[in-house]
Amino acid sequence: IHKVIKSYKEADLIVTVGGGYIRSQSGFNGTFILVFILHPILFASIIGKTTVGYSQSVGPFGTKLQEKLAKFVVNKMKGIVLREKISEEILKQWGQNDNVYLSVDSGFLFKSDSDKELKKKIGIPEDKKIVGVTVRSWLSSEMQEKYERDIAFLCDYVSEKLDFFVVFIPQVTVENHNDDDRVSSRRVISYMNNKDKVLMLNDKFDHNVIKSIYGSLDFLIGTRFHSVIFALTSIVPSIAIQYEHKTR
């Protein structure tokens, strides 16, 4: 804590780097996490440091209280760069009109220098089309199961009817925060009927490698927001499954 405070005191500018963490889900846990996220911005304001946001989304929020907390803190910023119009509208409703700039997600800038020979590495014939899939755990248990079963149905369809090979790609693998895409991927595969043409990548990938993996696909069905951005910037056609307004 002492090192963090010292860094803040010595800084001339504090930049909160994106993307979608100024938002929350309903419930006590959602409020606690939001307060934990907002407190560095508030602290910077209290000690008089100029603070700006870079490539951010704002919202959605689970409760009105959470939105009020976020409004109070975000309005302390001297400026913010937003990555989509819905957040811009939210900031306007909060009375934040000055120094609000509409841009895009910073992931659009990223280029990978890693190779893209995914088919060779996982033993898929060159003439076989690959559809990549990213999923995540995000919903209540009942809705999460429905979502996963629907994805399984879709994957069965594209593998059986369209002769695609299906590859599940873990975008996020943070086990200690229960945010590991491999867990939900395994459940989706367990719901599938056609398991002969499906593969799950089990490794943890850095941003450079995972960008090249998306670039080697023929198509992507993506729930993870940045999986879609990384695929699109590699000219890979994609279907985006929305879980927050940043996707829209």
N, C-alpha and C positions, 0 to 999 in steps of 0.2 A: 504493500500500500504506500509506504514511504517513497519508493522509487517511482510509482505512478504519479503521486502528487508532485514530486520534484520535476518530472517530465512535463506535467501540465504547467507548472509555474515558470519553467524555462522556455516554453513554447511561445512563439509569436502568433501562431494560428493553429486552431484545432479543426481537423477535417474528419467528419464522420463518413466513412466510406460504405457504399451500398452493399447490398441492395434492399431486401425486403424484411428488415427486422423491426421497423417502426410500425408494428401491427401486433395483434394479439387474438387469442381465442378466449371464449367465455370461461368463467370459473376462476377460483382463487389462484390456481397455478398459472393461468394466463395473465392475471393481473400482476402476480409476483415477478414473472419473467419480464413483463413490460417495464416495471419499475427498475428492475436490474439493468435493462437495456438503456433506459432513459437517464439514469442517474449520472453517467459521465458527462452528458451534454449539459445537464443542469449544474453540475459541479464546475464545468468550464465557464459557464455564465456567471456563477456566483463569484468566482475569482477574477472576473473581468476579461476573460480571454475571448477573442473573436472566434466564433464557431460557425462553420458552414457544412452543409451536407452535400455529398457527391454521389450521383447516380443512384438515387433513392426511390423507393416506393413508400407511400404512406397509407396505412390501412390495409385490409379492413380491421375492425375492432369488434370484440365479442360483446362489450357492454358500453353504455353511455359513459360510465365512470372512466373506463379505459380510454375512451376517445378524449374526454376532458383532460386527463393526465397528459396524453400525447400532445394535445393542442397547447397546453400550458408550456410544455418543454420545447416543442418544435418552434413555437413563436419566439423563443429566446435566441434562435439562430439568426445570424446576420444575413444569411442567404442559403439557398438550397437548389441543387440541380436535380431535377426529377426525370424519371425514365419513361413516364407515360402520362396520358392526359387525365386519367381518372384521379390520380394523386394531385394533379394540378387543380382540379375542381374542388377536391377536399381542402386544399390549402386556401383557395379563394373563399370557401365557406367559413374558414377560420379567420378570415381577414388578413391573410398573408398575401399581399399583392406585390410588394417590393422585393426585388432581388430573388425572384422565383424564375428559374430557367428550365425550359422543357428541352430535354435531350433524349438519349436512348440508353439502354443498358450497356455498361462498359464491356460486357462479354462480346459485343459485336466487333470490338477492336482486336480481339485475340486471334493470333495465327499460330498454328502448331507446326513445329519442325520435325515432328515424329513421323515415322513411316506409316503407311496406311494399308499394309498387306494383312488385313485381318483374316481373310479367307485362308491364306496359307498357314497362318499361325494356329487356327483352330480346326484345320483339316476339312474345310468346306470346298467342294468343287468350284472352279472358276466360273462355270456357267450357271451356278445356282444363285438366285436372288436372295438377299438378306434383308429382313426387316428387324430393326432394333427396337427394343421396348424398354422404357423406364417407368417404374412405378414407385409409389411411396406410401407409407402409413401416415394417414392424416385425419381420417374420419372416425366417428363413433364405431364401435365394434360391428354393429348391424350393417351400417352403411359401408364400412370398409370391406366386409365380406361380399356385399353386393357388387361393389366396384371391382374387387379382385375376380369375382366370378364372371363379370362382364368382360374384363380384359382377357380372361382365359377363353371365353367363347369367341372373342374376336381373333385371338391368336390361333385357335383351332381352325377358324374360317380361312385365314390368310395362308396357313400352312397346307390345309387340305384342298381348298378350292383354287387358290392362286399359286400354289406350289412354292411359297416362300419358305426359307429357313428362318426360324425365329431365334433371336439372340437377346437375352435379358442382360442389361448393362447397369451395374450399380453406380449411380452418380454420387450418392452420399453413403459413407460407411462409418458412421460415428456410433460405435456400439455403446459407449458409456452414456449416451444421451438418448438411447432407444430410437436412433434415427439411422437405421441401416437398411438400405434398399434391398439387400440380399434376403432379408427376412420375408418381406412382402413378395419378392420375386419367387421364392420357393413355394409360398402358398398358392400363388397364381398357377405355377407349373403343376402343383398337385391337383388343381381343379381341371386341368386340361385333359382331353381324351387322346390327342395325338402328340405323344411325347418323343416320337422318333425324329422329328425335325425341330427340336427345341434344345437350346443350350443356355446355361447361365454362366456368366463370367464371375468368378468368385474372388478375384484379386481386388486389392485396393489400388486405384489408379490416380495419379496426379492429373492436374488440369491439362498438361501437355499431351499425355498419352490418351486420355479420354476424348479429347478433341479429335485426335487422329482416328480413334475407333468410330466416332460418329461420322467422320468423313469417309470411311470405307463402306458405309451402308448404302443400300439402294433406297431405303425408306426408313422413317422413324415414326413410331407411335410414342409420344413423349408426355409424361406427366411432369417430370422434373423440368422446370422452367429453362434452365441453362442447357439442358440436353437439346432442347428444340433450337435455341439460339446457336449453339455450336454446330448442329446439323445444317441449319439454314445457311450459315456462313461458309459451309463446305458444299453448298448447292445440292443438298440432300432434301428432297421433298418430305414434308412432315405433317403429322396430325398432332396438334397440341391439346391436351386435356386440362382444362382450367381448374385450379383449386383456389386461386386468388385473382383479383382483378388485374394484376400485372400481366398475366397470360393473355387476357383479352386485349 
